[in-house]
Amino acid sequence: MRLALIIDDYLPNSTRVGAKMMHELALELIEQKHEVTVITPHFDKDKPSFIEDNLEGAIVWRFRSGQIKDVPKVRRAINETLLSHRAWSAIQTKVDRNTFDGVVYYSPSIFFGSLVSKIKKRCQCNSYLVLRDFFPQWAIDSGLMKEGSLIERYFRFFESTSYRQADTIGVMSEKNLEIFNSNTAKQYPTTILRNWANLSPHDLSDKASSLRERLGLSDEVIYFYGGNIGHAQDMSNLMRLAKSMQCFEKAHFLFLGQGDEVKLVNSLMKEWELTNCSYLPSVSQNEFKDILAQVDVGLFSLSAQHSAHNFPGKLLGYMVQSLPILGSVNRGNDLMDLVNANHAGLISVNGHDDVFFENAIKLQNDAELRRRIGASGYKLLEKEFAVENIASSIVDSFNDN
């Protein structure tokens, strides 16, 4: 099949999990003998409005866009709103009746509905929405947006436009499926599509720089958080844990990434005089893999205010490297049941700081427990999150429709 993959962020310059996942999906589809074209923005105003290149066998069409990451909210909203228009203006002469047999689009962003509609109409093909984020609902849950406000109605319009273009919508988990169908009165065709990862662990090269030397560490247990540092993650939750763990000389917390809450992380480190914490800005995917190969515990947090049940993509990176997972989630999140039942990590409810702290202590004091939980995490990855199975599931949906 000839497949278009649409996402608002892609390799090689992106450091985000979604970009990595979509590239791994592209490579797996190519391995399964499909032709893949990735449609994604570029943000260099000095480059042409359309650029075509090739990344490890995947054709990549890059259309020029205004910045949509790590910029003020109004500017981001304007530029995201224009994504479909700018994309279609750049690629429409490249698309004819036989260009694509299917479209796979990733949300976030919610603003690709119009582009998908145009491609479907011209190519007479079906589409699959990989839905990873219930926006604007999570922003309402977090108090960042008022329910019933003009801005909420604005985003809801584009959200529903995106959903209406999908012949299949894949959500992350059983609970998400229940919530989505309840919120939308079962008007859309939905299924469960887990997050995914390539199963090959990353081996540290001889040329890789030593993370411990860089941070001035020796035999400390490194608790690593890597990825988006934003409101949805409730970073103060992780900072409270780091503060509690100061009583352990050999515990160190490393936060790496970008997002709206970087200032909060750095200000709390200073305010609370946390000597057991470090912050690093985003790095390339290869550097990120090098770091994952050198840390001891994979850390994550989800806001207690969430009504959706996210499975953060960063967890798959932890599992690929057989890192034990330490995390905290919103109440009722079935991620907790899945990970805990498979002994792949220690996950508690956000707000239960004492349990979060106790779980961290267990991992701090027992290297064998860390090894055992990490190995179970890799087994869970093989069973539920292999990119080979995900790619086949998406292709099957096109063949069935």
C-alpha positions in Angstrom: 0.0 0.0 0.0 1.0 3.6 -0.5 0.5 5.3 2.8 0.7 8.9 4.0 1.7 9.5 7.6 0.9 13.0 9.0 2.3 14.5 12.2 3.2 18.0 13.3 6.8 17.1 14.4 9.3 14.6 12.9 12.9 13.5 12.9 15.7 14.2 12.6 15.4 17.5 14.4 12.6 16.6 16.8 13.3 15.4 20.3 9.7 14.3 21.0 8.4 10.8 21.6 5.6 11.1 19.0 8.1 11.9 16.3 10.2 8.9 17.2 7.2 6.6 17.3 6.0 7.8 13.9 9.4 7.2 12.4 9.6 3.7 13.9 6.1 3.1 12.4 7.3 4.3 9.0 10.3 2.1 9.0 8.2 -1.0 10.1 5.7 -0.3 7.3 8.5 -0.1 4.8 9.9 -3.4 6.2 6.4 -4.8 5.5 6.8 -3.7 1.8 4.6 -0.6 1.9 5.5 2.8 0.5 5.5 5.5 3.0 5.4 9.3 2.6 5.6 11.4 5.8 3.9 14.8 5.7 5.2 17.2 8.3 6.0 20.9 8.9 9.4 22.5 8.8 10.0 25.8 10.6 12.8 27.5 8.6 11.4 30.6 7.0 14.5 30.8 4.8 13.8 27.5 3.2 11.2 26.7 0.4 7.6 26.2 1.3 8.0 22.6 0.1 11.0 20.3 0.7 11.2 16.6 -0.2 13.8 14.4 1.4 14.4 10.8 2.4 15.0 9.5 5.9 16.0 5.9 6.1 13.8 4.9 3.2 10.8 7.0 4.2 10.0 9.9 1.8 9.4 13.0 3.8 7.4 16.0 2.5 8.1 19.1 4.6 5.9 22.1 4.3 6.8 25.5 5.8 4.9 26.5 9.0 5.2 29.0 11.8 6.5 27.7 15.0 4.1 25.5 17.0 6.3 24.3 19.9 7.6 26.2 22.9 6.1 29.6 21.7 3.4 31.8 23.3 0.0 30.1 23.4 -1.8 32.6 21.0 1.0 32.3 18.4 0.9 28.6 18.7 -2.9 28.4 18.2 -2.7 30.6 15.1 0.1 28.6 13.5 -1.5 25.2 14.4 -4.8 26.5 12.9 -3.0 27.1 9.7 -1.3 23.7 9.5 -3.8 22.1 7.1 -4.0 25.2 4.8 -0.2 25.5 4.6 0.3 21.8 4.1 -2.3 21.5 1.3 -0.9 24.6 -0.4 2.5 23.0 -0.5 1.7 19.5 -1.5 -1.5 19.6 -3.6 0.3 19.5 -7.0 2.0 16.3 -5.8 -1.2 14.5 -5.0 -3.3 12.7 -7.6 -5.9 9.9 -7.6 -3.2 7.2 -7.3 -0.8 8.8 -4.8 -2.1 7.3 -1.6 -4.1 4.2 -0.6 -4.5 5.3 3.0 -3.7 8.2 5.4 -2.5 7.7 9.0 -2.6 10.9 11.1 -1.4 11.6 14.6 -3.1 13.7 17.2 -1.9 16.0 18.8 -2.3 18.1 16.7 -6.1 18.4 16.3 -5.7 20.7 13.2 -5.1 18.1 10.4 -8.7 17.3 9.7 -9.0 19.6 6.7 -5.8 18.2 5.1 -6.9 14.6 5.7 -10.3 15.4 4.1 -8.7 16.8 1.0 -6.3 13.9 0.5 -9.1 11.4 1.1 -11.3 13.1 -1.5 -8.6 13.3 -4.1 -7.2 9.8 -3.6 -10.5 8.1 -2.7 -8.9 6.4 0.3 -9.5 5.8 4.0 -7.8 7.2 7.0 -6.7 6.1 10.5 -6.4 8.6 13.4 -3.8 7.7 16.0 -5.4 9.6 18.9 -2.9 10.1 21.8 -4.3 13.2 23.5 -7.9 14.3 24.4 -7.3 18.0 23.8 -9.0 20.3 24.7 -10.4 18.1 27.5 -7.2 17.7 29.4 -6.7 21.5 29.3 -10.1 22.0 30.8 -9.4 19.3 33.4 -6.2 21.1 34.4 -7.9 24.5 34.7 -6.0 25.9 31.7 -9.2 26.5 29.8 -12.8 27.3 30.9 -15.5 24.9 29.9 -18.1 26.6 27.7 -15.7 29.5 26.8 -15.2 30.8 23.3 -11.7 29.3 23.1 -13.0 25.9 24.1 -15.7 26.0 21.4 -13.1 27.0 18.9 -10.9 24.0 19.7 -13.9 21.7 19.9 -14.7 22.6 16.3 -11.3 21.5 15.0 -11.4 18.4 17.3 -14.6 17.2 15.8 -13.4 18.0 12.3 -10.4 15.8 12.9 -12.5 13.0 14.3 -15.0 13.1 11.4 -12.3 12.4 8.8 -11.3 9.1 10.5 -12.5 5.8 9.3 -10.9 4.3 12.4 -9.8 6.1 15.6 -7.2 4.2 17.7 -7.0 5.2 21.4 -4.4 4.0 23.9 -6.3 1.8 26.3 -9.6 0.2 27.4 -10.4 3.1 29.8 -9.7 5.7 27.1 -12.0 3.8 24.8 -14.8 3.9 27.3 -14.3 7.6 28.0 -14.0 8.5 24.3 -17.2 6.6 23.4 -19.1 8.0 26.3 -18.0 11.6 25.5 -18.8 11.2 21.8 -22.0 9.1 22.1 -20.3 6.3 20.1 -20.6 8.2 16.9 -17.0 7.4 15.7 -15.5 4.0 14.7 -13.0 3.3 17.5 -10.5 0.6 18.5 -7.6 0.2 20.9 -4.2 1.0 19.5 -1.4 0.9 22.0 1.7 3.1 21.8 4.6 1.3 20.2 8.3 0.9 20.0 11.0 -0.9 18.2 12.2 -3.8 20.4 15.9 -3.3 19.9 17.7 -2.0 23.0 20.3 0.7 22.4 23.9 -0.3 23.0 26.2 2.5 24.3 29.0 3.2 21.9 32.6 3.7 22.9 32.3 7.3 21.7 29.3 8.2 23.9 30.0 10.7 26.6 29.8 9.5 30.2 26.6 10.9 31.8 27.9 10.4 35.3 31.1 12.3 34.5 29.0 15.1 33.0 26.8 15.4 36.1 29.6 14.7 38.6 28.1 11.5 39.8 29.7 8.1 40.7 27.5 5.2 42.0 24.3 7.2 42.5 20.9 5.7 41.5 19.8 8.0 38.7 16.0 8.6 38.4 15.4 9.9 34.9 12.6 11.9 33.5 12.9 12.6 29.7 10.3 14.3 27.5 7.8 17.0 27.6 7.9 19.1 30.7 4.4 20.6 30.8 1.2 21.1 32.7 -0.2 17.7 31.8 2.8 16.0 33.6 2.4 17.9 36.9 6.1 18.4 37.4 5.7 19.7 40.9 4.7 16.1 41.8 8.1 14.8 40.7 9.9 17.7 42.4 8.2 16.8 45.7 9.5 13.3 45.3 13.0 14.6 44.7 12.7 16.8 47.8 11.7 13.8 49.9 14.6 11.7 48.5 17.2 14.1 49.7 17.7 11.9 52.7 19.4 9.4 50.4 22.9 10.5 49.5 23.0 8.1 46.5 19.8 9.2 44.8 19.9 11.7 41.9 17.1 13.0 39.7 17.7 14.1 36.2 15.1 16.0 34.2 15.6 16.4 30.5 13.3 18.0 27.9 11.4 21.1 27.0 8.0 22.6 27.7 5.9 25.1 29.7 7.1 23.9 33.1 10.9 24.0 32.7 10.9 27.3 34.6 9.0 25.6 37.4 11.5 22.7 37.7 14.4 25.1 37.8 12.8 27.5 40.3 11.8 24.7 42.7 15.4 23.2 42.5 16.6 26.6 43.6 13.9 27.4 46.1 14.1 24.0 47.8 17.9 23.9 47.5 17.8 20.5 45.8 21.3 19.3 45.4 20.1 15.9 44.2 18.6 17.2 40.9 19.9 18.2 37.5 18.1 19.7 34.5 19.3 19.3 30.8 17.6 20.8 27.8 16.5 18.6 24.9 19.1 16.5 23.0 19.1 14.6 19.8 17.4 11.2 19.6 20.8 9.4 19.6 22.0 11.3 22.6 18.7 10.6 24.3 19.2 6.9 23.7 22.8 7.1 25.1 21.4 8.7 28.3 18.7 6.0 28.6 21.4 3.4 28.5 23.2 5.0 31.5 20.4 5.7 34.0 18.7 3.4 36.5 15.0 4.2 36.9 12.5 5.6 34.4 10.4 8.3 36.0 7.0 9.8 34.9 4.0 11.7 36.2 0.5 12.5 35.0 -1.7 15.2 36.4 -4.2 14.2 39.0 -6.8 16.4 37.2 -6.8 14.3 34.0 -10.0 12.5 33.0 -8.3 10.6 30.2 -5.9 7.7 30.7 -2.7 8.4 28.9 0.1 5.9 28.3 3.1 8.3 27.9 5.3 7.3 25.0 8.4 7.8 27.2 7.6 4.7 29.1 8.3 2.6 26.0 11.8 4.0 25.8 12.3 3.0 29.4 11.0 -0.5 28.7 13.2 -1.0 25.6 16.2 -0.4 27.9 14.8 -2.6 30.6 14.5 0.2 33.1 12.1 -0.2 36.0 9.3 2.4 35.8 8.5 4.6 38.8 5.4 6.8 38.2 2.3 8.5 39.5 -1.0 8.8 37.6 -4.6 10.1 37.8 -7.0 8.0 39.8 -8.5 5.1 37.8 -5.9 5.1 35.1 -5.6 1.6 33.7 -2.0 2.2 33.0 -1.4 1.6 36.7 -3.1 -1.8 36.6 -1.3 -2.9 33.4 2.2 -2.0 34.6 1.8 -3.1 38.3 0.1 -6.4 37.4 2.9 -7.2 35.0 5.6 -6.3 37.6 7.0 -3.8 35.1 7.1 -0.9 37.5 5.8 0.7 40.6 2.9 3.1 39.9 0.8 5.0 42.4 -2.0 7.6 42.4 -1.0 11.2 42.0 -1.5 12.9 45.4 -0.5 9.8 47.4 3.0 11.2 48.0 3.8 8.8 50.7 3.2 5.8 48.4 5.3 7.4 45.7 8.1 8.0 48.1 7.9 4.4 49.5 8.1 3.0 45.9 11.2 5.1 45.2 12.8 3.8 48.4 12.2 0.2 47.3 14.0 0.9 44.0 16.7 2.9 45.7 17.7 0.1 48.1 17.5 -3.0 45.9 19.5 -3.3 42.7 18.2 -6.8 42.1 14.6 -5.5 42.3 15.4 -2.8 39.8 16.9 -5.5 37.4 13.9 -7.8 37.9 11.3 -5.1 37.3 13.2 -3.8 34.3 13.3 -7.3 32.7 9.5 -7.7 33.3 9.0 -4.3 31.6 10.7 -5.5 28.5 8.5 -8.6 28.4 5.4 -6.4 28.6 6.8 -4.3 25.8 7.2 -7.5 23.6 3.6 -8.6 24.4 1.7 -5.3 24.1 3.7 -2.6 22.3 5.7 -4.1 19.5 5.7 -1.8 16.4 5.4 -4.8 14.1 2.0 -5.7 15.5 0.8 -2.1 15.5 1.8 -1.6 11.9 0.0 -4.8 10.9 -3.1 -3.7 12.8 -3.3 -0.3 11.0 -2.8 -2.0 7.6 -5.5 -4.5 8.4 -7.9 -1.7 9.2 -7.4 -0.3 5.7 -8.0 -3.7 4.1 -11.2 -4.3 6.2 -12.8 -0.9 5.4 
